[in-house]
Amino acid sequence: IGDLPPPTTTTPAGPRQVTYSVTGTKAPGDIITVTYTDASGRSRTQRNVYIPWSLTVTPISQSEVGSVQASSLFLVSRLNCSITTSDGTVLSSNTNNAAQTNC
């Protein structure tokens, strides 16, 4: 049979991690709710979070990016969001300093 050359496929860099971030200014007494897509693609909600908030997940599906939303209960906080990959690529970002933000 002889020696076969090694396959020329590039090795994947491992699972791609995605970091959801929410930044901005939380008004005193306000309650911030963050909803995001977890590693298995389900929607999860965290209430009364502190800003800045971030979470890194490794999605099961490499094709899906997921999403993150944040909202201010009393509509007085100023929120921004972003989704970045482990190599620093920004997949989505919203910097409108609004009471609700969505990436």
Biopython code that builds the backbone (N, CA, C, O; Angstrom):
import numpy as np
from Bio.PDB.StructureBuilder import StructureBuilder

atoms = [
    (1, "ILE", "N", (0.837, -1.194, 0.000)),
    (1, "ILE", "CA", (0.000, 0.000, 0.000)),
    (1, "ILE", "C", (0.875, 1.247, 0.000)),
    (1, "ILE", "O", (0.526, 2.243, -0.634)),
    (2, "GLY", "N", (1.977, 1.210, 0.683)),
    (2, "GLY", "CA", (2.853, 2.375, 0.737)),
    (2, "GLY", "C", (2.412, 3.361, 1.793)),
    (2, "GLY", "O", (1.389, 3.183, 2.453)),
    (3, "ASP", "N", (3.203, 4.402, 1.938)),
    (3, "ASP", "CA", (2.880, 5.419, 2.938)),
    (3, "ASP", "C", (1.919, 6.437, 2.352)),
    (3, "ASP", "O", (2.173, 7.019, 1.297)),
    (4, "LEU", "N", (0.818, 6.641, 3.050)),
    (4, "LEU", "CA", (-0.137, 7.667, 2.625)),
    (4, "LEU", "C", (0.288, 9.008, 3.194)),
    (4, "LEU", "O", (0.706, 9.087, 4.349)),
    (5, "PRO", "N", (0.188, 10.066, 2.397)),
    (5, "PRO", "CA", (0.517, 11.386, 2.955)),
    (5, "PRO", "C", (-0.496, 11.757, 4.030)),
    (5, "PRO", "O", (-1.647, 11.326, 3.962)),
    (6, "PRO", "N", (-0.096, 12.540, 5.009)),
    (6, "PRO", "CA", (-1.050, 12.933, 6.049)),
    (6, "PRO", "C", (-2.180, 13.751, 5.434)),
    (6, "PRO", "O", (-1.957, 14.487, 4.472)),
    (7, "PRO", "N", (-3.377, 13.633, 5.971)),
    (7, "PRO", "CA", (-4.489, 14.416, 5.411)),
    (7, "PRO", "C", (-4.203, 15.908, 5.532)),
    (7, "PRO", "O", (-3.557, 16.355, 6.479)),
    (8, "THR", "N", (-4.688, 16.660, 4.569)),
    (8, "THR", "CA", (-4.372, 18.087, 4.529)),
    (8, "THR", "C", (-5.486, 18.936, 5.149)),
    (8, "THR", "O", (-5.587, 20.133, 4.878)),
    (9, "THR", "N", (-6.312, 18.312, 5.975)),
    (9, "THR", "CA", (-7.362, 19.103, 6.621)),
    (9, "THR", "C", (-6.744, 19.926, 7.744)),
    (9, "THR", "O", (-5.807, 19.492, 8.414)),
    (10, "THR", "N", (-7.277, 21.093, 7.928)),
    (10, "THR", "CA", (-6.786, 21.924, 9.030)),
    (10, "THR", "C", (-7.474, 21.462, 10.309)),
    (10, "THR", "O", (-8.667, 21.158, 10.311)),
    (11, "THR", "N", (-6.725, 21.413, 11.372)),
    (11, "THR", "CA", (-7.316, 20.972, 12.627)),
    (11, "THR", "C", (-8.144, 22.115, 13.207)),
    (11, "THR", "O", (-7.698, 23.263, 13.223)),
    (12, "PRO", "N", (-9.347, 21.803, 13.682)),
    (12, "PRO", "CA", (-10.161, 22.862, 14.273)),
    (12, "PRO", "C", (-9.517, 23.383, 15.550)),
    (12, "PRO", "O", (-8.809, 22.651, 16.241)),
    (13, "ALA", "N", (-9.759, 24.618, 15.851)),
    (13, "ALA", "CA", (-9.156, 25.248, 17.021)),
    (13, "ALA", "C", (-9.925, 24.906, 18.289)),
    (13, "ALA", "O", (-9.835, 25.627, 19.282)),
    (14, "GLY", "N", (-10.675, 23.820, 18.264)),
    (14, "GLY", "CA", (-11.465, 23.458, 19.426)),
    (14, "GLY", "C", (-12.793, 24.183, 19.407)),
    (14, "GLY", "O", (-13.066, 24.972, 18.502)),
    (15, "PRO", "N", (-13.615, 23.918, 20.401)),
    (15, "PRO", "CA", (-14.929, 24.567, 20.422)),
    (15, "PRO", "C", (-14.790, 26.080, 20.501)),
    (15, "PRO", "O", (-13.925, 26.603, 21.205)),
    (16, "ARG", "N", (-15.639, 26.762, 19.783)),
    (16, "ARG", "CA", (-15.601, 28.219, 19.779)),
    (16, "ARG", "C", (-16.393, 28.729, 20.976)),
    (16, "ARG", "O", (-17.551, 28.362, 21.175)),
    (17, "GLN", "N", (-15.762, 29.565, 21.754)),
    (17, "GLN", "CA", (-16.457, 30.165, 22.881)),
    (17, "GLN", "C", (-17.017, 31.517, 22.478)),
    (17, "GLN", "O", (-16.428, 32.243, 21.677)),
    (18, "VAL", "N", (-18.154, 31.834, 23.044)),
    (18, "VAL", "CA", (-18.812, 33.108, 22.774)),
    (18, "VAL", "C", (-19.050, 33.796, 24.115)),
    (18, "VAL", "O", (-19.530, 33.177, 25.065)),
    (19, "THR", "N", (-18.710, 35.078, 24.180)),
    (19, "THR", "CA", (-18.926, 35.833, 25.414)),
    (19, "THR", "C", (-20.010, 36.874, 25.190)),
    (19, "THR", "O", (-19.917, 37.708, 24.289)),
    (20, "TYR", "N", (-21.037, 36.810, 26.021)),
    (20, "TYR", "CA", (-22.089, 37.824, 26.028)),
    (20, "TYR", "C", (-21.706, 38.860, 27.077)),
    (20, "TYR", "O", (-21.300, 38.507, 28.184)),
    (21, "SER", "N", (-21.834, 40.128, 26.730)),
    (21, "SER", "CA", (-21.522, 41.191, 27.685)),
    (21, "SER", "C", (-22.623, 42.236, 27.695)),
    (21, "SER", "O", (-23.188, 42.581, 26.657)),
    (22, "VAL", "N", (-22.914, 42.730, 28.887)),
    (22, "VAL", "CA", (-23.823, 43.863, 29.033)),
    (22, "VAL", "C", (-23.082, 44.911, 29.849)),
    (22, "VAL", "O", (-22.609, 44.642, 30.953)),
    (23, "THR", "N", (-22.991, 46.110, 29.285)),
    (23, "THR", "CA", (-22.303, 47.202, 29.966)),
    (23, "THR", "C", (-23.239, 48.400, 30.029)),
    (23, "THR", "O", (-24.358, 48.358, 29.517)),
    (24, "GLY", "N", (-22.772, 49.452, 30.654)),
    (24, "GLY", "CA", (-23.565, 50.664, 30.725)),
    (24, "GLY", "C", (-23.630, 51.190, 32.144)),
    (24, "GLY", "O", (-22.716, 50.978, 32.941)),
    (25, "THR", "N", (-24.717, 51.878, 32.452)),
    (25, "THR", "CA", (-24.888, 52.496, 33.757)),
    (25, "THR", "C", (-26.194, 52.015, 34.367)),
    (25, "THR", "O", (-27.269, 52.203, 33.798)),
    (26, "LYS", "N", (-26.083, 51.392, 35.535)),
    (26, "LYS", "CA", (-27.273, 50.928, 36.257)),
    (26, "LYS", "C", (-27.704, 52.024, 37.223)),
    (26, "LYS", "O", (-26.930, 52.452, 38.079)),
    (27, "ALA", "N", (-28.937, 52.468, 37.076)),
    (27, "ALA", "CA", (-29.456, 53.510, 37.967)),
    (27, "ALA", "C", (-29.696, 52.934, 39.356)),
    (27, "ALA", "O", (-30.057, 51.765, 39.485)),
    (28, "PRO", "N", (-29.499, 53.743, 40.402)),
    (28, "PRO", "CA", (-29.734, 53.246, 41.764)),
    (28, "PRO", "C", (-31.171, 52.753, 41.913)),
    (28, "PRO", "O", (-32.116, 53.426, 41.501)),
    (29, "GLY", "N", (-31.322, 51.581, 42.503)),
    (29, "GLY", "CA", (-32.648, 51.030, 42.736)),
    (29, "GLY", "C", (-33.268, 50.336, 41.542)),
    (29, "GLY", "O", (-34.326, 49.719, 41.668)),
    (30, "ASP", "N", (-32.633, 50.423, 40.389)),
    (30, "ASP", "CA", (-33.193, 49.775, 39.205)),
    (30, "ASP", "C", (-32.872, 48.287, 39.230)),
    (30, "ASP", "O", (-31.945, 47.857, 39.916)),
    (31, "ILE", "N", (-33.636, 47.510, 38.487)),
    (31, "ILE", "CA", (-33.409, 46.070, 38.386)),
    (31, "ILE", "C", (-33.163, 45.737, 36.925)),
    (31, "ILE", "O", (-33.996, 46.016, 36.062)),
    (32, "ILE", "N", (-32.006, 45.135, 36.656)),
    (32, "ILE", "CA", (-31.621, 44.775, 35.293)),
    (32, "ILE", "C", (-31.881, 43.280, 35.102)),
    (32, "ILE", "O", (-31.470, 42.458, 35.921)),
    (33, "THR", "N", (-32.563, 42.945, 34.016)),
    (33, "THR", "CA", (-32.818, 41.558, 33.664)),
    (33, "THR", "C", (-32.073, 41.242, 32.375)),
    (33, "THR", "O", (-32.161, 41.984, 31.396)),
    (34, "VAL", "N", (-31.335, 40.128, 32.384)),
    (34, "VAL", "CA", (-30.583, 39.703, 31.203)),
    (34, "VAL", "C", (-31.127, 38.348, 30.745)),
    (34, "VAL", "O", (-31.276, 37.424, 31.544)),
    (35, "THR", "N", (-31.420, 38.249, 29.452)),
    (35, "THR", "CA", (-31.842, 36.985, 28.860)),
    (35, "THR", "C", (-30.830, 36.624, 27.780)),
    (35, "THR", "O", (-30.487, 37.453, 26.937)),
    (36, "TYR", "N", (-30.353, 35.377, 27.813)),
    (36, "TYR", "CA", (-29.314, 34.962, 26.872)),
    (36, "TYR", "C", (-29.566, 33.534, 26.431)),
    (36, "TYR", "O", (-30.375, 32.822, 27.027)),
    (37, "THR", "N", (-28.864, 33.118, 25.375)),
    (37, "THR", "CA", (-28.942, 31.755, 24.868)),
    (37, "THR", "C", (-27.807, 30.954, 25.492)),
    (37, "THR", "O", (-26.639, 31.317, 25.352)),
    (38, "ASP", "N", (-28.149, 29.857, 26.188)),
    (38, "ASP", "CA", (-27.103, 29.074, 26.837)),
    (38, "ASP", "C", (-26.416, 28.137, 25.840)),
    (38, "ASP", "O", (-26.717, 28.161, 24.647)),
    (39, "ALA", "N", (-25.492, 27.315, 26.338)),
    (39, "ALA", "CA", (-24.674, 26.471, 25.456)),
    (39, "ALA", "C", (-25.513, 25.487, 24.656)),
    (39, "ALA", "O", (-25.134, 25.111, 23.547)),
    (40, "SER", "N", (-26.652, 25.063, 25.205)),
    (40, "SER", "CA", (-27.472, 24.083, 24.487)),
    (40, "SER", "C", (-28.547, 24.744, 23.637)),
    (40, "SER", "O", (-29.391, 24.059, 23.061)),
    (41, "GLY", "N", (-28.522, 26.079, 23.553)),
    (41, "GLY", "CA", (-29.462, 26.784, 22.687)),
    (41, "GLY", "C", (-30.746, 27.193, 23.371)),
    (41, "GLY", "O", (-31.656, 27.703, 22.718)),
    (42, "ARG", "N", (-30.841, 26.978, 24.680)),
    (42, "ARG", "CA", (-32.042, 27.373, 25.414)),
    (42, "ARG", "C", (-31.919, 28.808, 25.911)),
    (42, "ARG", "O", (-30.825, 29.310, 26.168)),
    (43, "SER", "N", (-33.067, 29.444, 26.036)),
    (43, "SER", "CA", (-33.093, 30.809, 26.553)),
    (43, "SER", "C", (-33.067, 30.772, 28.081)),
    (43, "SER", "O", (-33.828, 30.034, 28.707)),
    (44, "ARG", "N", (-32.193, 31.565, 28.663)),
    (44, "ARG", "CA", (-32.063, 31.653, 30.126)),
    (44, "ARG", "C", (-32.214, 33.105, 30.543)),
    (44, "ARG", "O", (-31.851, 34.015, 29.799)),
    (45, "THR", "N", (-32.754, 33.317, 31.741)),
    (45, "THR", "CA", (-32.948, 34.676, 32.231)),
    (45, "THR", "C", (-32.312, 34.817, 33.608)),
    (45, "THR", "O", (-32.473, 33.954, 34.472)),
    (46, "GLN", "N", (-31.591, 35.912, 33.800)),
    (46, "GLN", "CA", (-31.053, 36.262, 35.121)),
    (46, "GLN", "C", (-31.607, 37.625, 35.493)),
    (46, "GLN", "O", (-31.520, 38.578, 34.719)),
    (47, "ARG", "N", (-32.180, 37.705, 36.689)),
    (47, "ARG", "CA", (-32.768, 38.963, 37.148)),
    (47, "ARG", "C", (-31.881, 39.639, 38.186)),
    (47, "ARG", "O", (-31.122, 38.988, 38.903)),
    (48, "ASN", "N", (-31.998, 40.943, 38.245)),
    (48, "ASN", "CA", (-31.278, 41.764, 39.222)),
    (48, "ASN", "C", (-29.767, 41.565, 39.118)),
    (48, "ASN", "O", (-29.088, 41.341, 40.120)),
    (49, "VAL", "N", (-29.251, 41.650, 37.888)),
    (49, "VAL", "CA", (-27.815, 41.473, 37.668)),
    (49, "VAL", "C", (-27.084, 42.791, 37.885)),
    (49, "VAL", "O", (-27.675, 43.868, 37.818)),
    (50, "TYR", "N", (-25.806, 42.683, 38.141)),
    (50, "TYR", "CA", (-24.950, 43.855, 38.257)),
    (50, "TYR", "C", (-24.346, 44.160, 36.905)),
    (50, "TYR", "O", (-24.126, 43.260, 36.095)),
    (51, "ILE", "N", (-24.080, 45.422, 36.665)),
    (51, "ILE", "CA", (-23.455, 45.875, 35.430)),
    (51, "ILE", "C", (-22.032, 46.303, 35.774)),
    (51, "ILE", "O", (-21.872, 47.027, 36.757)),
    (52, "PRO", "N", (-21.003, 45.919, 35.057)),
    (52, "PRO", "CA", (-21.045, 45.110, 33.830)),
    (52, "PRO", "C", (-21.306, 43.638, 34.142)),
    (52, "PRO", "O", (-20.906, 43.116, 35.183)),
    (53, "TRP", "N", (-21.993, 42.988, 33.198)),
    (53, "TRP", "CA", (-22.317, 41.562, 33.300)),
    (53, "TRP", "C", (-21.729, 40.881, 32.084)),
    (53, "TRP", "O", (-21.792, 41.419, 30.979)),
    (54, "SER", "N", (-21.158, 39.702, 32.273)),
    (54, "SER", "CA", (-20.691, 38.940, 31.112)),
    (54, "SER", "C", (-20.755, 37.458, 31.430)),
    (54, "SER", "O", (-20.698, 37.042, 32.587)),
    (55, "LEU", "N", (-20.875, 36.678, 30.374)),
    (55, "LEU", "CA", (-20.958, 35.232, 30.507)),
    (55, "LEU", "C", (-20.347, 34.620, 29.262)),
    (55, "LEU", "O", (-20.639, 35.045, 28.144)),
    (56, "THR", "N", (-19.492, 33.615, 29.457)),
    (56, "THR", "CA", (-18.884, 32.919, 28.327)),
    (56, "THR", "C", (-19.478, 31.522, 28.230)),
    (56, "THR", "O", (-19.510, 30.783, 29.214)),
    (57, "VAL", "N", (-19.948, 31.165, 27.043)),
    (57, "VAL", "CA", (-20.502, 29.836, 26.811)),
    (57, "VAL", "C", (-19.811, 29.209, 25.613)),
    (57, "VAL", "O", (-19.246, 29.911, 24.774)),
    (58, "THR", "N", (-19.858, 27.882, 25.537)),
    (58, "THR", "CA", (-19.367, 27.157, 24.377)),
    (58, "THR", "C", (-20.576, 26.516, 23.710)),
    (58, "THR", "O", (-21.036, 25.462, 24.150)),
    (59, "PRO", "N", (-21.095, 27.135, 22.658)),
    (59, "PRO", "CA", (-22.313, 26.605, 22.029)),
    (59, "PRO", "C", (-22.091, 25.215, 21.456)),
    (59, "PRO", "O", (-21.039, 24.923, 20.887)),
    (60, "ILE", "N", (-23.099, 24.360, 21.615)),
    (60, "ILE", "CA", (-23.031, 23.022, 21.026)),
    (60, "ILE", "C", (-22.983, 23.142, 19.507)),
    (60, "ILE", "O", (-22.198, 22.463, 18.845)),
    (61, "SER", "N", (-23.830, 24.012, 18.962)),
    (61, "SER", "CA", (-23.855, 24.225, 17.522)),
    (61, "SER", "C", (-22.898, 25.357, 17.171)),
    (61, "SER", "O", (-23.050, 26.479, 17.656)),
    (62, "GLN", "N", (-21.916, 25.063, 16.332)),
    (62, "GLN", "CA", (-20.948, 26.093, 15.946)),
    (62, "GLN", "C", (-21.545, 27.107, 14.985)),
    (62, "GLN", "O", (-20.970, 28.175, 14.777)),
    (63, "SER", "N", (-22.705, 26.783, 14.390)),
    (63, "SER", "CA", (-23.291, 27.699, 13.421)),
    (63, "SER", "C", (-24.189, 28.733, 14.087)),
    (63, "SER", "O", (-24.452, 29.792, 13.516)),
    (64, "GLU", "N", (-24.658, 28.430, 15.293)),
    (64, "GLU", "CA", (-25.539, 29.369, 15.962)),
    (64, "GLU", "C", (-24.744, 30.286, 16.870)),
    (64, "GLU", "O", (-23.836, 29.852, 17.578)),
    (65, "VAL", "N", (-25.097, 31.551, 16.839)),
    (65, "VAL", "CA", (-24.389, 32.542, 17.636)),
    (65, "VAL", "C", (-25.077, 32.750, 18.972)),
    (65, "VAL", "O", (-24.412, 33.000, 19.977)),
    (66, "GLY", "N", (-26.395, 32.651, 18.998)),
    (66, "GLY", "CA", (-27.114, 32.954, 20.223)),
    (66, "GLY", "C", (-27.434, 34.428, 20.297)),
    (66, "GLY", "O", (-27.231, 35.171, 19.337)),
    (67, "SER", "N", (-27.938, 34.845, 21.444)),
    (67, "SER", "CA", (-28.301, 36.246, 21.596)),
    (67, "SER", "C", (-28.274, 36.626, 23.064)),
    (67, "SER", "O", (-28.268, 35.771, 23.949)),
    (68, "VAL", "N", (-28.259, 37.912, 23.297)),
    (68, "VAL", "CA", (-28.352, 38.430, 24.663)),
    (68, "VAL", "C", (-29.211, 39.686, 24.621)),
    (68, "VAL", "O", (-29.055, 40.531, 23.739)),
    (69, "GLN", "N", (-30.110, 39.795, 25.575)),
    (69, "GLN", "CA", (-30.927, 40.997, 25.720)),
    (69, "GLN", "C", (-30.830, 41.448, 27.169)),
    (69, "GLN", "O", (-30.689, 40.626, 28.074)),
    (70, "ALA", "N", (-30.906, 42.735, 27.383)),
    (70, "ALA", "CA", (-30.936, 43.267, 28.742)),
    (70, "ALA", "C", (-31.994, 44.352, 28.792)),
    (70, "ALA", "O", (-32.184, 45.105, 27.836)),
    (71, "SER", "N", (-32.678, 44.418, 29.923)),
    (71, "SER", "CA", (-33.697, 45.453, 30.061)),
    (71, "SER", "C", (-33.697, 46.008, 31.472)),
    (71, "SER", "O", (-33.365, 45.322, 32.439)),
    (72, "SER", "N", (-34.080, 47.270, 31.557)),
    (72, "SER", "CA", (-34.162, 48.006, 32.806)),
    (72, "SER", "C", (-35.620, 48.026, 33.248)),
    (72, "SER", "O", (-36.490, 48.455, 32.490)),
    (73, "LEU", "N", (-35.898, 47.563, 34.470)),
    (73, "LEU", "CA", (-37.275, 47.483, 34.953)),
    (73, "LEU", "C", (-37.945, 48.854, 34.947)),
    (73, "LEU", "O", (-39.088, 48.988, 34.510)),
    (74, "PHE", "N", (-37.240, 49.860, 35.428)),
    (74, "PHE", "CA", (-37.834, 51.198, 35.532)),
    (74, "PHE", "C", (-37.468, 52.106, 34.355)),
    (74, "PHE", "O", (-37.782, 53.296, 34.345)),
    (75, "LEU", "N", (-36.792, 51.508, 33.355)),
    (75, "LEU", "CA", (-36.424, 52.222, 32.116)),
    (75, "LEU", "C", (-35.558, 53.448, 32.379)),
    (75, "LEU", "O", (-35.634, 54.441, 31.656)),
    (76, "VAL", "N", (-34.729, 53.366, 33.426)),
    (76, "VAL", "CA", (-33.869, 54.506, 33.753)),
    (76, "VAL", "C", (-32.377, 54.195, 33.592)),
    (76, "VAL", "O", (-31.558, 55.114, 33.557)),
    (77, "SER", "N", (-32.017, 52.919, 33.493)),
    (77, "SER", "CA", (-30.613, 52.565, 33.299)),
    (77, "SER", "C", (-30.257, 52.686, 31.824)),
    (77, "SER", "O", (-31.134, 52.664, 30.961)),
    (78, "ARG", "N", (-28.966, 52.813, 31.541)),
    (78, "ARG", "CA", (-28.480, 52.932, 30.171)),
    (78, "ARG", "C", (-27.645, 51.706, 29.866)),
    (78, "ARG", "O", (-26.593, 51.502, 30.474)),
    (79, "LEU", "N", (-28.104, 50.885, 28.927)),
    (79, "LEU", "CA", (-27.493, 49.579, 28.698)),
    (79, "LEU", "C", (-26.945, 49.424, 27.290)),
    (79, "LEU", "O", (-27.493, 49.962, 26.328)),
    (80, "ASN", "N", (-25.853, 48.677, 27.187)),
    (80, "ASN", "CA", (-25.237, 48.309, 25.915)),
    (80, "ASN", "C", (-24.927, 46.821, 25.979)),
    (80, "ASN", "O", (-24.824, 46.253, 27.066)),
    (81, "CYS", "N", (-24.776, 46.187, 24.814)),
    (81, "CYS", "CA", (-24.436, 44.766, 24.817)),
    (81, "CYS", "C", (-23.480, 44.445, 23.680)),
    (81, "CYS", "O", (-23.333, 45.205, 22.723)),
    (82, "SER", "N", (-22.834, 43.288, 23.818)),
    (82, "SER", "CA", (-21.986, 42.804, 22.737)),
    (82, "SER", "C", (-21.871, 41.291, 22.840)),
    (82, "SER", "O", (-22.038, 40.705, 23.910)),
    (83, "ILE", "N", (-21.580, 40.675, 21.699)),
    (83, "ILE", "CA", (-21.281, 39.243, 21.643)),
    (83, "ILE", "C", (-19.945, 39.124, 20.911)),
    (83, "ILE", "O", (-19.810, 39.566, 19.770)),
    (84, "THR", "N", (-18.966, 38.523, 21.576)),
    (84, "THR", "CA", (-17.649, 38.366, 20.970)),
    (84, "THR", "C", (-17.220, 36.903, 21.059)),
    (84, "THR", "O", (-17.654, 36.165, 21.944)),
    (85, "THR", "N", (-16.363, 36.502, 20.128)),
    (85, "THR", "CA", (-15.815, 35.145, 20.157)),
    (85, "THR", "C", (-14.521, 35.148, 20.944)),
    (85, "THR", "O", (-13.984, 36.202, 21.287)),
    (86, "SER", "N", (-14.023, 33.940, 21.228)),
    (86, "SER", "CA", (-12.815, 33.812, 22.045)),
    (86, "SER", "C", (-11.594, 34.434, 21.372)),
    (86, "SER", "O", (-10.621, 34.768, 22.048)),
    (87, "ASP", "N", (-11.633, 34.594, 20.052)),
    (87, "ASP", "CA", (-10.490, 35.215, 19.376)),
    (87, "ASP", "C", (-10.663, 36.723, 19.219)),
    (87, "ASP", "O", (-9.856, 37.374, 18.555)),
    (88, "GLY", "N", (-11.713, 37.282, 19.828)),
    (88, "GLY", "CA", (-11.884, 38.726, 19.821)),
    (88, "GLY", "C", (-12.778, 39.269, 18.725)),
    (88, "GLY", "O", (-12.963, 40.483, 18.634)),
    (89, "THR", "N", (-13.338, 38.403, 17.888)),
    (89, "THR", "CA", (-14.220, 38.863, 16.821)),
    (89, "THR", "C", (-15.554, 39.314, 17.414)),
    (89, "THR", "O", (-16.184, 38.576, 18.171)),
    (90, "VAL", "N", (-15.977, 40.520, 17.067)),
    (90, "VAL", "CA", (-17.261, 41.020, 17.540)),
    (90, "VAL", "C", (-18.353, 40.540, 16.586)),
    (90, "VAL", "O", (-18.380, 40.919, 15.415)),
    (91, "LEU", "N", (-19.253, 39.701, 17.104)),
    (91, "LEU", "CA", (-20.329, 39.170, 16.272)),
    (91, "LEU", "C", (-21.525, 40.105, 16.256)),
    (91, "LEU", "O", (-22.227, 40.207, 15.250)),
    (92, "SER", "N", (-21.753, 40.785, 17.367)),
    (92, "SER", "CA", (-22.886, 41.692, 17.459)),
    (92, "SER", "C", (-22.593, 42.699, 18.551)),
    (92, "SER", "O", (-21.973, 42.366, 19.560)),
    (93, "SER", "N", (-23.034, 43.924, 18.354)),
    (93, "SER", "CA", (-22.839, 44.911, 19.395)),
    (93, "SER", "C", (-23.888, 45.993, 19.261)),
    (93, "SER", "O", (-24.335, 46.317, 18.161)),
    (94, "ASN", "N", (-24.272, 46.544, 20.392)),
    (94, "ASN", "CA", (-25.293, 47.593, 20.422)),
    (94, "ASN", "C", (-24.879, 48.574, 21.506)),
    (94, "ASN", "O", (-24.838, 48.225, 22.686)),
    (95, "THR", "N", (-24.575, 49.792, 21.110)),
    (95, "THR", "CA", (-24.065, 50.776, 22.065)),
    (95, "THR", "C", (-24.944, 52.021, 22.082)),
    (95, "THR", "O", (-24.443, 53.144, 22.031)),
    (96, "ASN", "N", (-26.254, 51.815, 22.154)),
    (96, "ASN", "CA", (-27.147, 52.969, 22.095)),
    (96, "ASN", "C", (-27.541, 53.509, 23.469)),
    (96, "ASN", "O", (-28.366, 54.418, 23.559)),
    (97, "ASN", "N", (-26.954, 52.954, 24.550)),
    (97, "ASN", "CA", (-27.250, 53.458, 25.896)),
    (97, "ASN", "C", (-28.734, 53.558, 26.159)),
    (97, "ASN", "O", (-29.213, 54.570, 26.671)),
    (98, "ALA", "N", (-29.471, 52.506, 25.807)),
    (98, "ALA", "CA", (-30.920, 52.528, 25.965)),
    (98, "ALA", "C", (-31.325, 51.735, 27.200)),
    (98, "ALA", "O", (-30.518, 51.014, 27.786)),
    (99, "ALA", "N", (-32.603, 51.883, 27.588)),
    (99, "ALA", "CA", (-33.129, 51.128, 28.734)),
    (99, "ALA", "C", (-33.290, 49.652, 28.389)),
    (99, "ALA", "O", (-33.368, 48.806, 29.280)),
    (100, "GLN", "N", (-33.340, 49.346, 27.098)),
    (100, "GLN", "CA", (-33.373, 47.959, 26.643)),
    (100, "GLN", "C", (-32.373, 47.815, 25.501)),
    (100, "GLN", "O", (-32.277, 48.679, 24.629)),
    (101, "THR", "N", (-31.631, 46.708, 25.520)),
    (101, "THR", "CA", (-30.649, 46.484, 24.468)),
    (101, "THR", "C", (-30.729, 45.042, 24.025)),
    (101, "THR", "O", (-31.148, 44.173, 24.790)),
    (102, "ASN", "N", (-30.328, 44.781, 22.787)),
    (102, "ASN", "CA", (-30.492, 43.456, 22.199)),
    (102, "ASN", "C", (-29.328, 43.180, 21.250)),
    (102, "ASN", "O", (-29.047, 43.982, 20.360)),
    (103, "CYS", "N", (-28.653, 42.048, 21.440)),
    (103, "CYS", "CA", (-27.590, 41.654, 20.522)),
    (103, "CYS", "C", (-27.837, 40.239, 20.034)),
    (103, "CYS", "O", (-27.052, 39.713, 19.245)),
]
sb = StructureBuilder()
sb.init_structure("model")
sb.init_model(0)
sb.init_chain("A")
sb.init_seg("    ")
for serial, (resi, resn, name, xyz) in enumerate(atoms, 1):
    if name == "N":
        sb.init_residue(resn, " ", resi, " ")
    sb.init_atom(name, np.array(xyz, "f"), 0.0, 1.0, " ", f" {name:<3s}", serial, name[0])
structure = sb.get_structure()
